[in-house]
Amino acid sequence: MSGKKTERIRKEVEIMEQNIQIMLKLADLLLQDNLITPEEKFRLKQLIQRGGPV
């Protein structure tokens, strides 16, 4: 792999990890505001961490 391609992939992975952290925080906030149940939060976090469709 070229250095540019490796760097691009590294940046994409970093952005994906940041997005996952944002979505997990959003699930926490939804539960705090009683917009989802604890069970829904659990399922939502599982889907986020697996990268599945929400």
DAMO-V166933 format. One record per residue. RES is the residue in three letters. SS is DSSP state (helix for helix, strand for strand, loop for the rest). PSI is psi in whole degrees, -180 to 180 (none if undefined). D_LAST is the distance of its C-alpha to the last C-alpha in Angstrom with 1 decimal. Layout:
BEGIN
res=RES ss=SS psi=PSI d_last=D_LAST
res=RES ss=SS psi=PSI d_last=D_LAST
END
This chain:
BEGIN
res=MET ss=loop psi=145 d_last=32.8
res=SER ss=loop psi=159 d_last=34.2
res=GLY ss=helix psi=-37 d_last=34.0
res=LYS ss=helix psi=-41 d_last=32.2
res=LYS ss=helix psi=-41 d_last=29.5
res=THR ss=helix psi=-43 d_last=29.0
res=GLU ss=helix psi=-40 d_last=28.8
res=ARG ss=helix psi=-43 d_last=26.2
res=ILE ss=helix psi=-42 d_last=24.0
res=ARG ss=helix psi=-42 d_last=24.6
res=LYS ss=helix psi=-40 d_last=23.7
res=GLU ss=helix psi=-41 d_last=20.4
res=VAL ss=helix psi=-42 d_last=19.5
res=GLU ss=helix psi=-44 d_last=20.7
res=ILE ss=helix psi=-41 d_last=18.5
res=MET ss=helix psi=-43 d_last=15.4
res=GLU ss=helix psi=-38 d_last=16.5
res=GLN ss=helix psi=-42 d_last=17.2
res=ASN ss=helix psi=-38 d_last=13.7
res=ILE ss=helix psi=-44 d_last=12.3
res=GLN ss=helix psi=-39 d_last=15.0
res=ILE ss=helix psi=-45 d_last=14.3
res=MET ss=helix psi=-37 d_last=10.7
res=LEU ss=helix psi=-40 d_last=12.2
res=LYS ss=helix psi=-39 d_last=15.0
res=LEU ss=helix psi=-41 d_last=13.0
res=ALA ss=helix psi=-41 d_last=11.7
res=ASP ss=helix psi=-44 d_last=15.4
res=LEU ss=helix psi=-39 d_last=16.6
res=LEU ss=helix psi=-40 d_last=14.6
res=LEU ss=helix psi=-42 d_last=16.1
res=GLN ss=helix psi=-37 d_last=19.5
res=ASP ss=loop psi=11 d_last=19.6
res=ASN ss=loop psi=34 d_last=18.8
res=LEU ss=loop psi=-17 d_last=15.9
res=ILE ss=loop psi=159 d_last=13.8
res=THR ss=loop psi=164 d_last=15.6
res=PRO ss=helix psi=-37 d_last=16.1
res=GLU ss=helix psi=-42 d_last=14.4
res=GLU ss=helix psi=-40 d_last=11.1
res=LYS ss=helix psi=-44 d_last=11.5
res=PHE ss=helix psi=-48 d_last=12.3
res=ARG ss=helix psi=-40 d_last=9.3
res=LEU ss=helix psi=-44 d_last=7.0
res=LYS ss=helix psi=-37 d_last=9.6
res=GLN ss=helix psi=-46 d_last=9.7
res=LEU ss=helix psi=-42 d_last=6.3
res=ILE ss=helix psi=-47 d_last=7.4
res=GLN ss=helix psi=-29 d_last=10.8
res=ARG ss=helix psi=-17 d_last=10.3
res=GLY ss=loop psi=20 d_last=8.7
res=GLY ss=loop psi=170 d_last=6.3
res=PRO ss=loop psi=142 d_last=3.8
res=VAL ss=loop psi=none d_last=0.0
END
